[in-house]
Amino acid sequence: MLNLMFRKNTFDYVFSVSAFQWAISTYGIINKSALHLMAQNLYRILKGKGTCVFQVYESSQSLLDQVYSIFIEKGFSGEFVIDNPQSKKKKKIYLILHKK
């Protein structure tokens, strides 16, 4: 997911259920250079007003904030959506990003 070898403005949508966290995090530590590269490449391959949806397995608020701020810095707008926020077992976090 880091070096996405597609032409510019190719996709309307990009979805990831479990690849995202493996590309950017090791043992709960964010690889910022990998995340910057991913955000840059996603921005490049998305069409105008394109959307990315990632299921994110990190639960630390500081890690989520780091991820979010890098994508905002690269030109996205977005938000986190939390499904089943009260359940530790069924809780799912999604990062939804829109190309500006």
ABEGO torsion letter per residue (X at the ends): XABBBBBBGABABBBBAAAAAAAABBGGBBBAAAAAAAAAAAAAABBBGBBBBBBBABABAAAAAAAAAAAAAAGBBEBBBBBGAABAAABBBBBBBBBX
